[in-house]
Amino acid sequence: MANVTPEMQLLCKEREKVSFSVEELTNILDGNKEETAIRRKVGNLFLETKTRPPAAGDKDLLETIVM
């Protein structure tokens, strides 16, 4: 587990104070719910592929994500 810095603690406290839906704001910033889902899938795939060697089908990942 990573060390928790004072800055991280402050961010957590501030995030608890928000008076709006974080998910709704995320959807607005991404464009819509579908775009948020795609961005999250891409991010997760990026994290997964960083921890393993490239596979033969990796070049087709984007097509798989948006379908």
Buried (B, 14 or more C-beta within 10 A) or exposed (E): EEEEEEEEEEEEEEEEEEEEEEEEEBBEEBEEEEEBBBBEBBEEBEEEEEEEEEEEEEEEBEEEBEE
